[in-house]
Amino acid sequence: MPYVASRHNSLIAHVITIVFGLIALIILLHLAFVLLEANTANPLVAFFADLANWFSWLFRDMFTVDDPKVRAVVNYGLAALVYLLIGGAIAGAGRRWAHD
């Protein structure tokens, strides 16, 4: 029975890694749209902007740099990095816990 629990916890760790990675990908895709000056009236660009803004609400205005592109790189880049670190930490703890 411990093997089944271990596989279940490992699966959860993989799902967490994927979810947090997808969130970071959404934020980074929005960042690419900002840097490449994508048309903000485009529905796909607006959709990713809304998602990225929702996920990055704590970080959007953390640093107030004058250049809007640099501000986007710093704030959204920090948000993506934090999601990757948190996801990796949770998944790593889950994997360690599954093997104990």
VOFIDO-886411 format. One record per residue (C-alpha): residue number from 1; x, y, z negated; chain; residue in one letter. Coordinates in pm, whole numbers, plus 32768, in hexadecimal, padded with zeros to 4 digits. Example, Ala and Ser with C-alpha at 12.3 -4.5 7.8 and 13.67 -1.06 7.14 Angstrom:
% residues 2
@paza = 1&xx = 84CE&yy = 7E3E&zz = 7CF4&koldren = A&balo = a
@paza = 2&xx = 8557&yy = 7F96&zz = 7D36&koldren = A&balo = s
% end
This chain:
% residues 100
@paza = 1&xx = 8000&yy = 8000&zz = 8000&koldren = A&balo = m
@paza = 2&xx = 811B&yy = 80FC&zz = 7FC2&koldren = A&balo = p
@paza = 3&xx = 817F&yy = 80DC&zz = 8131&koldren = A&balo = y
@paza = 4&xx = 8024&yy = 814F&zz = 81A0&koldren = A&balo = v
@paza = 5&xx = 8035&yy = 827E&zz = 80B8&koldren = A&balo = a
@paza = 6&xx = 8191&yy = 82CC&zz = 8137&koldren = A&balo = s
@paza = 7&xx = 811C&yy = 82C2&zz = 82A3&koldren = A&balo = r
@paza = 8&xx = 7FEC&yy = 8396&zz = 824C&koldren = A&balo = h
@paza = 9&xx = 80C5&yy = 849E&zz = 81A0&koldren = A&balo = n
@paza = 10&xx = 81BA&yy = 849A&zz = 82C2&koldren = A&balo = s
@paza = 11&xx = 809A&yy = 84D1&zz = 83B4&koldren = A&balo = l
@paza = 12&xx = 8020&yy = 85F8&zz = 82E3&koldren = A&balo = i
@paza = 13&xx = 8180&yy = 868B&zz = 82E8&koldren = A&balo = a
@paza = 14&xx = 8186&yy = 866F&zz = 8465&koldren = A&balo = h
@paza = 15&xx = 8031&yy = 8715&zz = 8483&koldren = A&balo = v
@paza = 16&xx = 80A1&yy = 8833&zz = 83A0&koldren = A&balo = i
@paza = 17&xx = 81DB&yy = 8861&zz = 8471&koldren = A&balo = t
@paza = 18&xx = 810D&yy = 886D&zz = 85B0&koldren = A&balo = i
@paza = 19&xx = 800A&yy = 8960&zz = 8522&koldren = A&balo = v
@paza = 20&xx = 810B&yy = 8A54&zz = 8499&koldren = A&balo = f
@paza = 21&xx = 81D5&yy = 8A34&zz = 85DA&koldren = A&balo = g
@paza = 22&xx = 80A3&yy = 8A88&zz = 86AC&koldren = A&balo = l
@paza = 23&xx = 805E&yy = 8BBA&zz = 85D5&koldren = A&balo = i
@paza = 24&xx = 81C5&yy = 8C2E&zz = 8608&koldren = A&balo = a
@paza = 25&xx = 81A1&yy = 8BEA&zz = 877E&koldren = A&balo = l
@paza = 26&xx = 8066&yy = 8CC1&zz = 8790&koldren = A&balo = i
@paza = 27&xx = 811A&yy = 8DDD&zz = 86E0&koldren = A&balo = i
@paza = 28&xx = 824C&yy = 8DBC&zz = 87C2&koldren = A&balo = l
@paza = 29&xx = 8174&yy = 8DB0&zz = 88F9&koldren = A&balo = l
@paza = 30&xx = 80CD&yy = 8EF4&zz = 888B&koldren = A&balo = h
@paza = 31&xx = 8225&yy = 8F85&zz = 884F&koldren = A&balo = l
@paza = 32&xx = 828C&yy = 8F25&zz = 89B1&koldren = A&balo = a
@paza = 33&xx = 8153&yy = 8FD0&zz = 8A37&koldren = A&balo = f
@paza = 34&xx = 81AD&yy = 910C&zz = 8976&koldren = A&balo = v
@paza = 35&xx = 8316&yy = 910A&zz = 89ED&koldren = A&balo = l
@paza = 36&xx = 82B4&yy = 90CA&zz = 8B56&koldren = A&balo = l
@paza = 37&xx = 81A3&yy = 91D4&zz = 8B41&koldren = A&balo = e
@paza = 38&xx = 808B&yy = 90E8&zz = 8BA2&koldren = A&balo = a
@paza = 39&xx = 7F39&yy = 917D&zz = 8BF9&koldren = A&balo = n
@paza = 40&xx = 7E83&yy = 919C&zz = 8AAB&koldren = A&balo = t
@paza = 41&xx = 7D33&yy = 919F&zz = 8B60&koldren = A&balo = a
@paza = 42&xx = 7D72&yy = 903D&zz = 8BDD&koldren = A&balo = n
@paza = 43&xx = 7C95&yy = 8F4C&zz = 8B14&koldren = A&balo = p
@paza = 44&xx = 7DAE&yy = 8E4F&zz = 8ADC&koldren = A&balo = l
@paza = 45&xx = 7EA1&yy = 8F5A&zz = 8A63&koldren = A&balo = v
@paza = 46&xx = 7D91&yy = 8FED&zz = 8981&koldren = A&balo = a
@paza = 47&xx = 7D3D&yy = 8E92&zz = 88F9&koldren = A&balo = f
@paza = 48&xx = 7EA4&yy = 8E4A&zz = 8897&koldren = A&balo = f
@paza = 49&xx = 7EC8&yy = 8FAA&zz = 8808&koldren = A&balo = a
@paza = 50&xx = 7D97&yy = 8F71&zz = 872C&koldren = A&balo = d
@paza = 51&xx = 7E19&yy = 8E20&zz = 86B6&koldren = A&balo = l
@paza = 52&xx = 7F77&yy = 8EA5&zz = 8676&koldren = A&balo = a
@paza = 53&xx = 7EEF&yy = 8FD1&zz = 85BB&koldren = A&balo = n
@paza = 54&xx = 7E16&yy = 8EEF&zz = 84E4&koldren = A&balo = w
@paza = 55&xx = 7F36&yy = 8E05&zz = 848D&koldren = A&balo = f
@paza = 56&xx = 802C&yy = 8F25&zz = 845A&koldren = A&balo = s
@paza = 57&xx = 7F4E&yy = 900C&zz = 838D&koldren = A&balo = w
@paza = 58&xx = 804D&yy = 9023&zz = 8272&koldren = A&balo = l
@paza = 59&xx = 816F&yy = 906E&zz = 835B&koldren = A&balo = f
@paza = 60&xx = 80D8&yy = 914A&zz = 846F&koldren = A&balo = r
@paza = 61&xx = 8138&yy = 9293&zz = 83CD&koldren = A&balo = d
@paza = 62&xx = 8247&yy = 9224&zz = 82DE&koldren = A&balo = m
@paza = 63&xx = 8355&yy = 92F0&zz = 838B&koldren = A&balo = f
@paza = 64&xx = 8302&yy = 9438&zz = 8437&koldren = A&balo = t
@paza = 65&xx = 8409&yy = 9457&zz = 8544&koldren = A&balo = v
@paza = 66&xx = 83D3&yy = 956F&zz = 8643&koldren = A&balo = d
@paza = 67&xx = 8400&yy = 9498&zz = 8779&koldren = A&balo = d
@paza = 68&xx = 82C2&yy = 93C3&zz = 87A1&koldren = A&balo = p
@paza = 69&xx = 837D&yy = 92A1&zz = 8843&koldren = A&balo = k
@paza = 70&xx = 8482&yy = 9292&zz = 872D&koldren = A&balo = v
@paza = 71&xx = 8369&yy = 92AE&zz = 862C&koldren = A&balo = r
@paza = 72&xx = 82B9&yy = 9186&zz = 86D1&koldren = A&balo = a
@paza = 73&xx = 83F6&yy = 90B4&zz = 86D7&koldren = A&balo = v
@paza = 74&xx = 843F&yy = 90F9&zz = 856A&koldren = A&balo = v
@paza = 75&xx = 82E1&yy = 90D1&zz = 84DD&koldren = A&balo = n
@paza = 76&xx = 8257&yy = 8FB9&zz = 85B7&koldren = A&balo = y
@paza = 77&xx = 83A8&yy = 8F0C&zz = 85C4&koldren = A&balo = g
@paza = 78&xx = 83B2&yy = 8F0C&zz = 8449&koldren = A&balo = l
@paza = 79&xx = 8251&yy = 8E7E&zz = 843B&koldren = A&balo = a
@paza = 80&xx = 82AC&yy = 8D64&zz = 852C&koldren = A&balo = a
@paza = 81&xx = 83E7&yy = 8D17&zz = 8466&koldren = A&balo = l
@paza = 82&xx = 8326&yy = 8D09&zz = 831F&koldren = A&balo = v
@paza = 83&xx = 8224&yy = 8C1B&zz = 83B5&koldren = A&balo = y
@paza = 84&xx = 833A&yy = 8B38&zz = 8435&koldren = A&balo = l
@paza = 85&xx = 83EB&yy = 8B3B&zz = 82E3&koldren = A&balo = l
@paza = 86&xx = 82AF&yy = 8AFA&zz = 821A&koldren = A&balo = i
@paza = 87&xx = 8240&yy = 89E6&zz = 8306&koldren = A&balo = g
@paza = 88&xx = 8397&yy = 8945&zz = 82FC&koldren = A&balo = g
@paza = 89&xx = 83A9&yy = 895B&zz = 8181&koldren = A&balo = a
@paza = 90&xx = 8250&yy = 88C3&zz = 8150&koldren = A&balo = i
@paza = 91&xx = 8292&yy = 87B0&zz = 824D&koldren = A&balo = a
@paza = 92&xx = 83E9&yy = 8767&zz = 81B9&koldren = A&balo = g
@paza = 93&xx = 8359&yy = 8751&zz = 805A&koldren = A&balo = a
@paza = 94&xx = 8248&yy = 866B&zz = 80DE&koldren = A&balo = g
@paza = 95&xx = 8344&yy = 858A&zz = 8186&koldren = A&balo = r
@paza = 96&xx = 841C&yy = 8577&zz = 804E&koldren = A&balo = r
@paza = 97&xx = 82EA&yy = 852E&zz = 7F7D&koldren = A&balo = w
@paza = 98&xx = 827D&yy = 841E&zz = 8074&koldren = A&balo = a
@paza = 99&xx = 83CE&yy = 836D&zz = 8058&koldren = A&balo = h
@paza = 100&xx = 83DB&yy = 8372&zz = 7EDA&koldren = A&balo = d
% end
